[in-house]
Amino acid sequence: QVQLVESGGGSVQAGGSLRLSCIASGFTYGYSVSTYCMGWFRQAPGKEREGVATIDTYGSTRYSDSVKGRFTISRDNTKNTLYLQMNSLKPEDTALYYCAAVFVGGGVCYTGRSFPYWGQGTQVTVSS
């Protein structure tokens, strides 16, 4: 059973930066963050959950239009850790951020996939 634990959230002023981390464990032998489609999602109060970014087994990344150019998703295979570097933060980025994982083999990795594994979330608050 894949387990995901996020950290790195906090409060920051608009224009600031944060880096979220997601440590993954519980992979079957031979599998890791590098063999899964990994993603970041967020949910603001009163709003639906939104896909933010994904990274596939080849290292290809996708971003929502709302964060493109400001956020960067990456991973460290040796640490089985997923990251989300968030720069030029805006008040509308305030949300609970989750990491998620799904095994897609050679399939397309994008936030519209059904992700079975989720972390507990880490809160990001951006003040104006």
N, C-alpha and C positions, 0 to 999 in steps of 0.2 A: 504494500500500500504506500503510494507516494505521499509524503508529508511535506508541507511548505510552510515556512515561517518567515513573515516579513518583518522588517525593522527599518528605521531611518526616518520615519515620519516626524513631524513637528510643526511648529509655528514659525512663519517667516514673513517678512514684508514683501510687498509686490516688487518684482525685479530681482528677488533673491534666488538662491539655488538650494536644492536638496538632492541627496542621492538615496534612493531606496534600495534595500537589499532583500533578497529572498533566498534563504538557504533551503535546499531540497534534499530529502533523504528518502530511504525506503525503496529505492529502485531495485528491480530485479538485477541480478548479477549481469554485467555487461551493458547495462543501460545507465544513462545519466542525463543531466540537463542538455547535453549535446545531442542526444538521440530523441528528445521530445520536442514538440512544439510548445514553447513557453510564451506566456503573455502577461501583460499588465492590464488591469481593468480598474475602474473607479466608479464610485457611486456617491453622489451628493444628496443631501437631505431632500426628500420629496421628488427625486428624479430617478429615472431608470439607470441601471448599471450601463456603463459605457466602456467599450473596448478602447484601449489607449495605444498599445503597441504589441507586436509579436516578433519573435525571432525563431527561425526554423533550424533544422539540423545542419544546414549549409551556412548558417550565419546570416542569411538574408533577413532583412527587417521590414516591417510595415508599421505605419503610424496613422493615427486618425488625423484628419485635417486640422483639428483644434490644437494639436501639440507638435505638428510637423515643424522641424527647424528649431524647436526649443527643447524637446526631450530626446534622449538617446537610450535605447535598450541595448544591453550587452550581457555577456555571461562569462564566467570564469569556470571552465570545465574542471580544472584541478580542485576547485573548492565547491563544485556543484552549487554555484551561486548565480542567481540572476540579479541584474541591476537595472535601475531606471534613474538616469541622471536627468534632473529637471532644472532647467535654467530659465531665466526671464519669467519667473512665475507670476501668475495673475490671480486676482481674487476668485475668478471663475474656475481655477484649478483646485479649489478647496473641495475635498472629498475624502472618503475612505478608499484607500488604494489596496487592491488585492493582486497577488500573483496567482497564476493558474498554469496547469500543465495538461497536455493531452498527447497521446501517442498517435501519430498519423502516418508512420512509416515514410513513404516517399510522397505522401499527399501534401496538399497546400496547407500552409499554416497561416491562419488569419483569425481575427477575434470572433468571427461568426461561427466558428466551430463550437461543438459541444465539449466543454472542458469538464472532465470529471473530478479533477483534483484542484483544491483551492486552499489558500492560506486564510488566516483569520482577519487579515487586514491591518493597515497602519494608517493613522489619520494624518492628513496634510491640511494645514490651515494657512491661507495666504491673506494677509490683511493689507488694506489699501493705505 
